[in-house]
């Protein structure tokens, strides 16, 4: 496929597709043996989800994998939204746009929004930076800024240029990854806000990966089944013939150990055998433990965050110092790249919301509900929706007013009648 033709094609209904070359037509459906699809049309068939990126194998062996997954899941649980703001930049309503459907219904053909944001954050934290490409748009973004995004894909940046980047992106039409050039004007580039801690060449995260790799290599060597023997022969090995005899003797012992059911071999009485596979003392485990502790401290989290036993004050600090910077990076870059200047001038924005009642125990729900409705912050039906109850059909449940005040008493208050200045006093 010619990558130069990828950015200048249009679908039917003015739909721009990142991966469609000129003259593209969707492949026909072929059915192979036993009802399974046949690979006759050239697309890739896999038996695992092919669009799931594999992170650095060294990351899976460290605490970084647990940290990445915790951060990503908590970010994906937030509600990202294409919103309309009022004149004071306060939330007014959600926009009915294709971009908002990417945040709430379907990010692309393979991923719901939760999976999209979760994998996006994991790859951003692991690789340091990631690109989010609008694969399907209503208009060609290379010629206009007025377009709506209906499909998003993230990919690893493999090459940087002044005005564009080369992105390794999954092609849902062929089922394989392709490297394409994307213009920076309409490609969201997200950088890990904790890059100096996790991704810098000499950062704590990288050093932790290296130390664990060394520790794993040492463990494999100690458990590989090697005997590490030195055989002292009863003669001096100087000539080629003596060296050949020594090699033959070594191979003979190896064959005895291999062919023996219980791994037993015999030697001459004049031969001495020394075993070297003693446990070698090293400080690698202590260094790994210190780096692990330092990584958690530098990120500003606690062990309770990772194992899920954090208290309310720890979670509040975690959301403010970890989750909020990640979400801010995502929202600011999406707003800058996926909204036109006209839309921004009309007070449109990309924002996110977190349900503040998820961490509230049931014993405090009633007290919070009373305060929010009494102070005219939420209606009764709005709070019923939060706790999973159906809205009430009573019209008063949708009124934003203090229910503790008697409406009849308010209506019965005497109204002062204004005097008409043109009225003439009869006494006069």
TAVEN-V174056 format. One record per backbone hydrogen bond with DSSP energy under -0.5 kcal/mol. CO is the residue of the C=O (numbers start at 1). NH is the residue of the N-H. Records with the same first field share a line. If there is no record, write none. Layout:
# TAVEN-V174056
CO=NH ; NH
This chain:
# TAVEN-V174056
1=3
2=5
3=6
5=8
6=9
11=14
12=15
14=16
15=11
16=137
17=20
19=21
21=24
28=30
30=32 ; 38
32=35
33=36
36=32
38=40
48=50
49=52
51=53
53=55
56=59 ; 60
57=61
58=61
59=62 ; 65
62=65 ; 66
63=67
64=68
65=69
66=70
67=71
68=72
69=73
70=74
71=75
72=76
73=77
75=78
78=80
79=353
81=83 ; 351
82=95
83=85 ; 349
84=92 ; 93
86=89
90=86
93=84
95=97
97=101
98=102
99=103
100=104
101=105 ; 106
107=152
111=107 ; 108
112=116
113=117
114=118
115=119
116=120
117=121
118=122
119=123
120=124
121=125
122=126
123=127
124=128
128=192
130=190
131=133 ; 155
132=188
133=135 ; 153
135=18
136=150 ; 151
137=16
139=141
140=143 ; 144
145=147
148=138
151=135 ; 136
153=133
155=131
156=158 ; 168
159=166
163=184
164=161
165=167 ; 182
166=158 ; 159
167=169 ; 180
168=156
169=178
170=172
171=175 ; 176
174=44
176=171
178=169 ; 180
180=167
182=165
183=186
186=134 ; 188
187=189
188=132 ; 190
190=130
192=195
194=197 ; 198
195=199 ; 200
197=205
200=203
203=207
204=208
205=209
206=210
207=211
208=212
209=213
210=214
211=215
212=216
213=217
214=218
215=219
216=220
217=221
218=222
219=223
221=224
227=277
228=276
230=232 ; 274
231=233
232=272
236=238
239=243
240=244
241=245
242=246
243=247
244=248
245=249
246=250
247=251
248=252
249=253
250=254
251=255
252=256
253=257
254=258
255=259
256=260
260=263
268=271
272=232
274=230
276=278
279=281
283=287
284=288
285=289
286=290
287=291
288=292
289=293
290=294
291=295
292=296
293=297
294=298
295=299
296=300 ; 301
302=305 ; 306
303=307
304=308 ; 309 ; 310
311=315
312=316
313=317
314=318
315=319
316=320
317=321
318=322 ; 323
319=324
322=326
323=327
324=328
325=329
326=330
327=331
328=332
329=333
330=334
331=335
332=336
333=337
334=338
335=339
340=344
341=345
342=346
343=348
344=347
347=85
349=83 ; 351
351=81
353=79
354=356
355=358
357=360
361=364 ; 365
362=365 ; 366
364=368
365=369
366=370
367=371
368=372
369=373
370=374
371=375
372=377 ; 378
373=376
379=383
380=384
381=385
382=386
383=387
384=389
385=388
394=397
395=398
396=399
397=380 ; 381
399=401
401=403
402=405
405=407
406=410
407=411
408=412
410=413
414=416
416=418
419=421
420=423
425=428
